[in-house]
Amino acid sequence: MSPRWELDPETGVVAVVAYAAVDDCGVVLNATLTEGQVCGGLAQGLGQALLEHGVYDRASGQLLTGSFTDYAMPRADHMPATADAFHPVPCTTNPIGVKGVGEAGTTGALAAIMNAITDALPAEAGLLDMPSDAGEDLARVPGERLERARLIVAPR
């Protein structure tokens, strides 16, 4: 899994602009459906890493983001260009060698996106929350290190 992402240093908005993944799905029975599952998993992982945020009222514990109006989920315009490939290694525990693929894209995408952001930010940014707010994370970086970090992660 390899995401390419950009951060707008003025707004703090992170955009994943390209994503490459190689998945071991066992014997692929239907490449179109398998690719769709991996793409859907990427959308889910991207949403968890960058968008989805459950907010609760501190006084009452009431969920404030209980509808799709208030809870950001990934849309088509959030999805990057993707390059998917399969490395099929047949499963040895069933007669046709298939493996589950439904969540494969999710687990890899979530980790890859958060690790890419973590690698680009200086250590002074500290621990990252999810969903990531790289702009907020950069705000914790003092002075000259902040300018260097902005140069590293600014859009090219």
Beta strands, then each sheet from edge to edge (+ up, - down):
strand 1: 2-7
strand 2: 14-23
strand 3: 81-86
sheet 1: 1+ 2- 3-
end
